[in-house]
Amino acid sequence: MQATTNKLQEKMGTMPTDVNPEYKHAEGGEKMRALAWFGPNDVRMVDAPVPDITEPNDVILQVTGTTICGSDLHLYHGEIATLQQGDILGHEFMGKVYKIGPNVKNLSVGQRVVASFQIACGRCEYCQQKLSSFCDRTNNSSLQNYMYGQRDAGFFGYSHFTGGFPGGQAEYVRVPFGNVNLLPVPDDVSDERALYLSDVLPTSYHAVVDTGVKKGDVVGIWGLGPIGQCAARWALLKGASRVIGIDAVPSRLAFAQKKTGIEVINFKEFSDVPKRIYELVPRGLDVALDCGTFHEPKTLLHKAQKTFMLETDVPETINEMIVSVRKMGSCGIIAAYSGFANGVNVGALMEKGVRLIGNGQAPVHKYWEEILNDYVKTKKFDPAFMISHRVPFEDMAKLYSAFDKRLDGVEKVFVPTKFSGSADMSDGIGLPALRSVDEWTV
């Protein structure tokens, strides 16, 4: 494998990386609490060294808010082969500036900021277009280069496939190129609303914008986790005439129907999803979005192929979308696929002229100022709607298990640390109280 990888790199060439994922430890041996991976379904709270300024563009944050994403479950289950024991997880976080490197001139100690989940250098051709997720210079993974032909940006807390950078489910985080990867948060925007600018808000917005949802469209959304729920609201804000959400979790279906006002399909009740869609929309969907939270195979065929590692991902949602859209319709994939899927309906894709769009990891830098200023501050889009729980930081390991099993209706969780302020309860919605996972019910 290594010889093949080296040959491919020689053939394609690789961009040099500008940043080392390893960090210096704080003088004096200070420790912090952090959530680390030790094996499939085995994450633990540990005492880890506090990071220090390692390179001149670094910023050290005191984390004030973090969370778990559905994509973190791929790590939790050990589905990403490049994880190493002791890796600190977490890619969606915010905090207060604790230390700044000598090259960082646009931030000050004590300033509230939110971090993008990707690490961008700010100088390559992609970063110059604010396509931060495609940065050429922050991910040194030879495996990703081999599998994809090129590399994405480095990501926080998402294994050595994305650079091996320690993540934000910790009390402190080193942020490389902090001058470009941190967005100042205004005083009138609470942590509970700012945190999700790190990932879920720009990711869901990107799915809708990049796939081309426009006024009057009928949109289908596969997966009604936080990304799908947000995408439904963005689609309506962009003028969609109808939005249909597909999932099998009753609480998600009910929430989407009652709180967002969209139509829903339970795929356990209607196993032939395209048939049900054509009953509702005889012409077919204009746009389909894969915001999948159910990458588990539906059929025995794909269960067997996954078990024997004949495929890493399943094509069932992609095929349902291709069949369900009208001729010349668009299908966007924002769900976190990683490798290969067998049996994609290429014939329908070609014959119908379907636009199948890999949205890629959302370029957070392209959207986060727009979302903050035009939607969050103006309250056109209130991220607080998705917060189902607030959980103490020390409960992070238990939270992974509860999140995986969807205990107590857990969806998007706000996790404060010892550096956090009091919760914002002024929204009129009412945020959930801080509650231990041990208090939850099945």
C-alpha positions, 0 to 999 in steps of 0.5 A, a space after each residue: 500500500 505504501 509503495 502504491 501511495 508513493 507512486 501516486 504522489 509522485 505521479 500527481 504531486 502534492 502540495 507542501 503542508 504549512 502546519 504541524 498538528 503537534 503542539 508544544 505543551 504549556 510550561 509548568 505541566 498544566 493539564 486540561 480535561 478533554 475527551 479522547 478516543 481509545 477504540 470503537 465505542 470507547 471514549 474517555 475523559 482524560 487529563 491532557 497537556 494544555 497546548 501552548 503557542 507552537 507556531 507564530 500564527 497560533 491562537 490558544 482558546 479557552 473553550 466555552 462551548 462545544 458539541 457532538 455532531 452526527 459525523 462524530 459517530 463515525 469516529 466513535 464506532 471506529 469507522 475511520 481507520 486513521 484514528 489513534 488511541 488518545 486522539 482528542 475529538 471535536 470539531 465544532 467549538 468556540 471560546 475566548 482567546 487565551 494566548 496569541 502568536 506574534 503574527 496574529 494582529 486581528 485578535 486580542 486576549 479575552 475576545 469571544 470567537 468561534 472556530 471553523 471546523 476546518 483549518 485553512 492557511 488563508 493563502 492558497 488559491 482556494 483560501 483566497 476564494 474563501 473555499 476554506 474546506 479545500 485548503 491545499 496546505 493544512 492536511 498531510 494525509 497521504 491516505 486521503 491523497 491516495 484515495 481522492 487524488 488530492 487532499 481537503 483542508 485539515 480538520 479539528 478532531 477528526 483523525 489523521 485522515 484530516 491531519 491529526 489535529 487535536 479537537 475542541 472537546 477539550 478545555 483548551 485548543 490550539 488553533 493554527 492560523 488563528 488569524 483566519 480560522 476564528 470569527 469574532 462574536 458580537 456581544 449581542 450574540 450568545 454562545 448558544 447561538 454563535 457555536 453552530 457557526 463552526 459547522 452545522 449552520 454553514 454546512 446546512 446553508 452550503 447544501 442548499 446554496 451549492 445545490 441551487 435551491 431557488 424560489 418555487 422549488 420542491 425540495 426533498 431532504 433525506 435525514 432530519 438530524 440537525 443538518 437536515 432540520 437546518 437545511 429545511 429552514 434554509 430552503 424555505 428562506 430561499 423560497 422553496 414552495 414545498 419541503 419534504 423530509 425523509 427519516 425514520 425517527 418519530 421525534 425528528 419527523 414530528 419536530 420537522 412537521 410541527 416546528 418547521 412546517 414541512 411535509 414528512 415521510 417515515 421510510 419505515 412506513 413507506 419503504 419505497 421512498 421514491 414511490 411515496 414521493 411521486 404520490 405527493 409530487 407527480 412531476 418529481 422533486 426539483 432538488 434532493 439533498 442528502 443530509 443523511 443521518 442513517 448511513 446504516 444499510 437498509 437492505 441485506 445486500 448492502 449489510 453483507 457488503 459492509 460487513 465483509 468490507 466490500 464497500 465503505 458506504 451505501 448508495 441507497 439514499 443516493 439512488 432514492 434521490 436520483 430516482 425521485 428528482 425530475 428530469 434535469 433535477 439536482 441532487 446534493 450530497 452533504 452527508 459524510 461519505 468517506 469511500 466507496 459504494 456499490 450499485 449506484 444507479 448510473 443509468 438513471 443519473 445519465 438518462 434523466 440528466 440529473 445533476 449529482 453534486 458532491 457539495 464537499 465539506 462546507 467552506 465555512 469561511 465563505 458563509 459564516 459572516 453572511 449567516 451571522 450578520 444577515 440571519 442570526 443577528 437579525 433573528 431571521 434564523 435562530 439556531 437555538 431551535 435545534 438545541 435539545 440538551 445542555 450537558 456538563 462537560 464531564 459528561 462528554 463520554 456518556 453523551 456519546 453513548 446517549 447520542 448514539 442511542 438517541 436516548 431522551 430525544 438527544 439531537 444537538 447538545 450545547 456543552 459548556 465548560 468551566 470557562 463558560 458564562 451563564 446560559 442565554 434564556 432570553 430567546 422566548 424559546 427557552 433553552 434546556 437546563 443543564 442536566 446530567 446524562 444520568 438523569 435522562 430517560 430511554 
